[in-house]
């Protein structure tokens, strides 16, 4: 199950890429950019700014989960995410995130972009959600890409078994590896899971010779303090095969997605880090011999 295939991506690995977003994630990061991907099941989004209150969705809903009362009200306890309302809405105000696809269908989409990969040194990136929640599907896609000499990247939280991670390694040209918080209690508080498996898998990947590009989201008040950054730098600087570190400044552009899902945005009071703070954090990480790139 995937929720999107994005063409001409330029921030998910080298060159021009096709990014395949997997549905489902074992983490629930408070700053998640794709909250619609967290559930293993399809999710319904309602985009109020596109809605004209025409009432077609309410009339079509087989569960009678929608009513119009000055605005559109959806009883999500009744909704079974059948997608009827999304098919009925002519204005695109209702969407379903998550659809079942076959390996051949995804590979056909990827192969259409081969000329762009060849010209730019790009390829395909498997992201999410967490692609390693569907390891067999991921492995089949990776094998199919390598059979066609397509460069592969896996963007992962690292929260999986080593067995699952090891099973795909020979078919992955580069790992984009998220490193969020070094303190385990803080990691549990902000993501819902321990970081012990994550850190252990990072060490195993690097020490087994697999190229890893670390990505650190810099979230003010969460992980942007000197202690966390130095611990991150010490770990990454001690490992082989770390090709670089991307320090990504937090932004709140996902807040609209939370609203569309009927959820409160957990970090509504958090603001993006200043350019000066982002630069300071990048300079600090460079002290550990790391090749650091910052992005707002």
C-alpha positions, 0 to 999 in steps of 0.5 A: 500500500502506497499513498503517493508517487512523486515525480521529479523529486530533487530532495530525496537523493542524488539527481532527479528522482521518483519518490514512492511513498509507502503507507504506514509508519511505526512512529508518530513524530509530533512534527510529521510532514505526512501524518496521513501516512502513519496508519497502515490503513487508508486515511480520509482527508477533508480540505475545507478550502476547496469545499463549496458545501454542495452536499454531494458527498453527504448524499453519496456517503453509504454510511451516512457519516457526512452532514452539512450544517453551515460546514461539512461535518464528518463522523469519523466513527462511522466512516469506513474510508470507502472513498465514495465521497472522494469520487463524488467530490468534483472540487477535490475537497475530499481525498483518500490517502493509501491505495493498494498497488502491485509491484508491476504497476509501481515499476511501470511508473518508475521506468517511465522516468528512466531518461531523467535518471540517466541525464541527472544521475538520479533514480528512485527513492522509497519513502513513507511512512516507513517502507520497511513496514512492508519489507517483502513489497519493498524488496521486490521493488528494489530487485526490479529497479536493479534489474533495470540498472536504476539507482535506489535509495531507501529513506527510513526511520531505522525502526525495524528488525535487523533481519528486515533491513539486512534483507534489502541491503544488497539492492540499496545504493544509498540509505537516507537515515533519520536521526531525531533524538539521542536521549531515549526518553525524549525519543519515546516522548516525541515519537512514541518509540524507543531509539535503541533499535534505530541507533543499533541499526544505524551502527550495523548498516555503517559498519557493514559497509552500506553508504548512509546519508543521515538526516536530522530534522532540527525542531526548536525546543525538541532536539536543537540543543547543544547536548543533543547535537553533540551526541549526534555528531559524536555518533555519526563522526565515529561511524564509517560510510556516513556520506553526509549529514543533512540538517533540515529546519523545521517548518509547519507546512503539515499543519493543514494536513492534520486539520484535514485529518480532523486532528490537532497539530501537536506543535502549533506553537513551534516556529521554524529555527532562525537562519542563524541557529541553523547555521550554528547547528551545522557548524557544530556538527562539522566539528566532528568531521562531517560533511554537513548541508543545511536546508530551511 
